[in-house]
Amino acid sequence: QLEMMAFFLLELCMTEYCMVRYCPSHLAAAAVYTAALTLHRNWTPALQHHSGYTEMQLRSLSCSVYDFP
């Protein structure tokens, strides 16, 4: 479920011109973070280690991803 939701969120990001300013790794991590929160999961130390982004670094972009119509 997490993987499919993250892919769906990334597809939404690809249709928005305002998202081109973010690097792909940041968008991918924000999509996984947003999907995890939506599915009531936590941003674990393993996810932070493998993505290279902390929860604080992903919050603002996650809000932008979540607010798409």
N, C-alpha and C positions, 0 to 999 in steps of 0.2 A: 504494500500500500504506500509506504513512504517513497519508494522509488517512482512509482507511477504518478503520485501527486507532485513530486519534485519535477518530473518531466513535463507535466501539464503546466506548472507554474512557469517553467523556463520557456515553454512555447508561447505563453501569454506575454512574457517579457520581450520575446523576439518580434512581436508585432507593434511594440511601442518605441517610437523614435527616441524618446527621452532616456531609454536604457542603454543606448550606445556609448554613453560616457563611462560606464562601469566596465571593468575588465571581466572577462568570461569566468574566471575562477571566483570572483566576488559574487557574480550573479548566481552561479551554481551553488555556492555555499549558502547564499540567502534563500534560494529556493528550497534547499534541504532543511534549513532552519525553519522556514515558514511551514513547510510540510510537517515537520516534526511537531511544531506547536499546534498545528491544526489537528493532528492525530493524538494530541495529549501526551507527547513524548518529550524528553528533555534533551538539551544540547549537551552531550556527554563530553568528557575530556578526550575520548577517542575521536569523536567527530571534530573537535577543535584541533587536535593534533594533525589529523589527516587533511583538513581543509586549510589550516593555517590562519583561520579567523576566529576571534573570540566572539562571544555572544554580544558584547557591547558593539563590536565593529559591524555586526550584521543587523542590529535592530532597526536602524533608520531605513536601510534598503528593504528589509523585510516588510516594513509598514508600507512602503511604496508598492511592492509586489502585491501585497494583500489588498490594497485599495483599487486595483484595476477593476473596471466595470465588468 
